[in-house]
Amino acid sequence: MKITKEEVMYVADLARLDLDEASIDKFAEQIGTILAYMDKLRNVDTKGVKPTSHAITLNNAFREDDQRDHLDTETATANAPETEAGSFVVPKVVG
């Protein structure tokens, strides 16, 4: 499947990208190569192959979710550069 320069320019316009002619040609070629590969994959016989979400088996590496006591305010703010009334003091971001 080939993608046209006009299609690349259309998508670039939607994404508010300002592409020069060389970039448009390069993206058209690269996207065309990707689409051709996808067409090739579409023709692979997958009968009898169970759907998967990952190519390899993944094991959950997270710890067990167990209930713990929360930090008290003094411990939580102990390393803060500045606190006020038990809260972190941070620079104002919104004017």
Secondary structure, 3 states (H helix, E strand, C coil): CCCCHHHHHHHHHHCCCCCCHHHHHHHHHHHHHHHHHHHHHHCCCCCCCCCCCCCCCCCCCCCCCCCCCCCCHHHHCCCCCCEECCEECCCCCCC
